[in-house]
Amino acid sequence: MITTVLICSAALFVWFLVAMYYLRRRHELRTRVGLAYWLLVAAIVPGVAFDVLYNWSIGVLLFMDITPDLTLSKRLERYRKAPLCEVGYRRKRWADWICEHLLNPYDPKGRHC
């Protein structure tokens, strides 16, 4: 049961990431018209909520610390930029893997965190 919930929420989170990046690309191309644009805008709110929820649930369990960052994306960005002696090898390695394999491929610029 819990595994199914985690898989479904992860799939929704990825869908929200794709919607957010597509929206950002349309915004950069100045094509901010039409129903699709406004549906994507509506998808951003739950996407940010998922980012915050994952930071305070999975992020706390995976990285074993409480963070001052509100979203998982900011936490990963901070871990990747910090020196290894400050955050530890395990946290830096996980942050690199999550960014490179799960987040950056969906970013139009390829550098989400």
Contacts in CASP RR format, 6 or more apart in sequence:
PFRMAT RR
TARGET T0000
AUTHOR 0000-0000-0000
METHOD contacts of the structure
MODEL  1
MITTVLICSAALFVWFLVAMYYLRRRHELRTRVGLAYWLLVAAIVPGVAF
DVLYNWSIGVLLFMDITPDLTLSKRLERYRKAPLCEVGYRRKRWADWICE
HLLNPYDPKGRHC
9 50 0 8 1.000
12 46 0 8 1.000
12 50 0 8 1.000
13 47 0 8 1.000
13 50 0 8 1.000
13 51 0 8 1.000
13 54 0 8 1.000
14 102 0 8 1.000
14 106 0 8 1.000
15 43 0 8 1.000
16 43 0 8 1.000
16 44 0 8 1.000
16 46 0 8 1.000
16 47 0 8 1.000
16 50 0 8 1.000
17 47 0 8 1.000
17 103 0 8 1.000
17 106 0 8 1.000
18 106 0 8 1.000
19 40 0 8 1.000
19 43 0 8 1.000
19 44 0 8 1.000
19 47 0 8 1.000
20 40 0 8 1.000
20 43 0 8 1.000
20 44 0 8 1.000
20 47 0 8 1.000
21 106 0 8 1.000
21 107 0 8 1.000
21 108 0 8 1.000
22 40 0 8 1.000
23 37 0 8 1.000
23 40 0 8 1.000
23 41 0 8 1.000
23 43 0 8 1.000
23 44 0 8 1.000
24 108 0 8 1.000
25 108 0 8 1.000
26 32 0 8 1.000
26 37 0 8 1.000
26 40 0 8 1.000
28 108 0 8 1.000
31 37 0 8 1.000
48 71 0 8 1.000
51 71 0 8 1.000
51 72 0 8 1.000
51 73 0 8 1.000
52 70 0 8 1.000
52 71 0 8 1.000
52 72 0 8 1.000
54 72 0 8 1.000
55 67 0 8 1.000
55 69 0 8 1.000
55 70 0 8 1.000
55 71 0 8 1.000
55 72 0 8 1.000
55 74 0 8 1.000
55 75 0 8 1.000
58 72 0 8 1.000
59 72 0 8 1.000
59 75 0 8 1.000
60 66 0 8 1.000
60 67 0 8 1.000
62 94 0 8 1.000
63 75 0 8 1.000
63 79 0 8 1.000
63 91 0 8 1.000
63 94 0 8 1.000
63 95 0 8 1.000
65 91 0 8 1.000
67 75 0 8 1.000
67 78 0 8 1.000
69 75 0 8 1.000
69 78 0 8 1.000
73 103 0 8 1.000
73 112 0 8 1.000
73 113 0 8 1.000
75 95 0 8 1.000
76 95 0 8 1.000
76 98 0 8 1.000
76 99 0 8 1.000
76 103 0 8 1.000
76 113 0 8 1.000
77 99 0 8 1.000
77 113 0 8 1.000
78 87 0 8 1.000
79 87 0 8 1.000
79 91 0 8 1.000
79 92 0 8 1.000
79 94 0 8 1.000
79 95 0 8 1.000
80 92 0 8 1.000
80 95 0 8 1.000
80 96 0 8 1.000
80 99 0 8 1.000
80 113 0 8 1.000
82 92 0 8 1.000
84 92 0 8 1.000
87 95 0 8 1.000
95 113 0 8 1.000
99 112 0 8 1.000
99 113 0 8 1.000
103 112 0 8 1.000
103 113 0 8 1.000
104 110 0 8 1.000
104 111 0 8 1.000
104 112 0 8 1.000
104 113 0 8 1.000
106 112 0 8 1.000
END
